[in-house]
C-alpha cells in the first residue's frame, strides 16, 4: 500500500498539536484527516475508515479512552491501528489505554522524527492482505481474512491485538509461546510496550473465549489448550 493511499486520523483538541503532527505526516506523503474530540473521531473514522488513528486522551465531549472502546466495537474498523499520543504518562493511564483496545501508547513531548518513525512501525503491522485461512478448534473458528471469531453460534469481533494474539496461540495448540516471542510477533520489536500488556490481553481473551482455553506457564509464556 502506497503512502498516499494510507489515511491517518489525528484526534486532539489542541489546534497547534493537530497542525504540527499533520504537517510532519503530510510531508511523509500520508493522507491526513482530523477531529477535535472523541465524538467527532468516531463519526470521522466511520466515514474515512483510516488505517491508523492517533488520539489524545483528555478531550471535551468524549475522551480518547471511551472513543477507543467504541471504535473497537465497530466491525468495519476492526483492522484500524489505534495509538494514543498524550501527555498522560502514568503507568495506570497506559494500562487503561491498552484495556480500551489501543495498539500503542505514545507520550508527549516527542520529537517529530521519532513520531514519524513510530507511525511507520505501527503501519508495518497493518497488513494489506491477510491470509485466507480459517483455524477451527472444537467450537471455535478463527477467520483470519475477516478478523472474525465464531464461538459456537456466536460471532465476535475482537480488537486487533486480541485477535492477533488469539490467532497466534491457536495456530499451534499446546505449544508454549514465550513472552518475548509474543511481544515480537504481535507488537514488533521496534515498539516498546510494558510487560503487563500481554497479561491484560490474555485476561480479556479468557473472559471472552473461556478461561480454560489459555494456560500460563510461569516464567515462560502462554499456550492455547484444546
N, C-alpha and C positions, 0 to 999 in steps of 0.2 A: 504494500500500500504506500503510495507516494505521500509526501508531507502535505501537499495541497489538498489531498483527499481526507486528511485527518482533521476532525473537528474537536477542539478543546473548549470546554465551557468553564469560564472563570467566574467564581461567585464570591463577592466581597462587597461590603457596604462602604468601603473607603475608595472613592474615585481615584486617588493617587496610586493606590496599590493596583487597582484594575489597569490603569494606564501603563504603569511600569511593566507589569507582567505581560500585558497584551503586546506592548512594543517589543519586548525581548523574544516572545514566542512567534509573533508575526514575522520578525526578522529571520527566524529559522525556517519560515515557509509554511507554518501551520495556519489553518483557518480557525479564527477565534470568535467565540460568542461570549456574551457577558450577562450576568444577572446580579442584582444588588441585595437579595435576601433569599432565604430558603424556599419560600413560596414561589417566587419568580423562577428560581433554579429548577424546581420540579416541572413547571409548565414549559420552560425553555428546553429542558432535557427531553421531554416527550416530543417536542416539536423537531429538534435538530438531531436527536439521537447521537450524542457525542461519543467518541472513543475514550475520552478522558475528561473527568470533572475535577477541577482544582477549587477547593471550597474552604472558606473561612469558617470558624466555629461560632463566634459571637456575632450575631446579626439580628436586626429587627424583624418583626412579623413571624419568622420561624428561624431557629438557629440551625447551624450546619449539621449537628448530630441528628436532629429529628428529620431534616431533609434527606440525609443519607439513608436513614432507615426506610423512609417512604419510597425513595428511588429504588432501593434494593427489592421492593415488593412489586415493581413494575416489570413484568416478564420481558418486554421488548428492550429493556435496558440492563438485562442480566449480564451482558458481556462488557458493559461500560466499566472502566477502571476509575476508582474514586480515591483521591488523596486529599487530606486536609492540609491547608497552608495557614498556619495560625501562630500567634504569639503565645498561646497557651502551651507551655512546655512541660507541665506537671505529668508525672507518671500516670496518675489516675485519669487525667484528661486523655492521654494517649490510649490507655486501655479502653476507655469509653468510646473512643473513635473506632478502634478495631471491633468492639462489640456492636457498634452501629452498622458495621459492614464495610468500613474503609479498607482499601488495599495498602495504604501507606499513610504516614503522618509526618509532615514536614514542619519544622518550627521556624518562625521568623526571629530575627532577620536572617536572610540568606542571600548570598551573592548571586547576581543574575546568571553567571556562567554555571554555577553549581545547580541552580534551579533548572536550567536548560538540560544539564546532564541527568538530573533526576527524572525529568519529563521523558527524555529519551529512553531511560531504563524502564520506566513504567510502561511506555508504549511498546517496548520489545516484548512485553508479556501479553500484549493484545494480539492474539493470533488471528490473522486474516481468515484462515481456514482451519477448522477443527477436524480431527479425524472422524470419518464417517463410520462410527463404531459404537456398538452398544455393549455394555457389560451387564450380564444377567447373573445374579446370585440369589437363588431362592425367590422370594417375593420382591426383590429389589432389582430394578432396571435403571441403569445409568446411561442416558443418551448424551454422548459427548458432543454430537453435532448441534443439538438443540439446547444444550445446557439444561436439561430437564431430568427430574428424578421421578420414577414411578415406584411407590411403596405400596404393594398390594394393588388396590384400585385407586389409590390417592396420588394425584400428580402434584409434584412440589417443584418450586423454583428456588434454588439456593443462591445466596450471594456468591459471587465469582470465586473467591478464595476458598470458601467452604466446599463448593463443588469440586474445584481442582484437587483439594486435599482428599476428599472422599474418593474421587476417581483414581488418584494415585494409590491410596491404600487398598482399594478394592480391585485394582488391576492385578495384584498378586496376593490373594487371601492367604493369611498365615505367615507371610513374610514380615519380619520386623524392619520397619524403615527407621533409620537413625534420625535423630532430631536435626542434625546438621545437613543431612541429605534432603530432608523435607523442606527446610528453610531454603536451601539452594535451588531445589526444583520448583517450589511454589512461589517463593518471594524473590529469588535471584540473589546471587552472592554480592551483587553491587548495590543492594538495598539493605539498609540497616534496620532491623526490627528487633524488638525485645524478645527474650527467651520465652516469656509467657504467652506470646502471640499464638503459638501452636496450641498451647493448653486451652486458650479461650475458644479457638475454632473447634477443637476436639469436643469440648464440653457442649458447644452448641449443636454439633453433629449428633452427639449422644442423645440430646433432648429431642431431636427431630427424627433420627433414624432408628435409635434404640441403644440403650446403654450397653447391652450385651454384645454389640457388634464391634466394639473398639476395646482393645486391651492395651493397657500401659505396661511397658517393660521398663521397670525402674532403672534410671541411669542410662538407658539406651534410646528408646523411642516408642513407637506405636505400631500396632498391626490390626488388620481387619479380620474379624472372626466370622466364619460362615456357620 
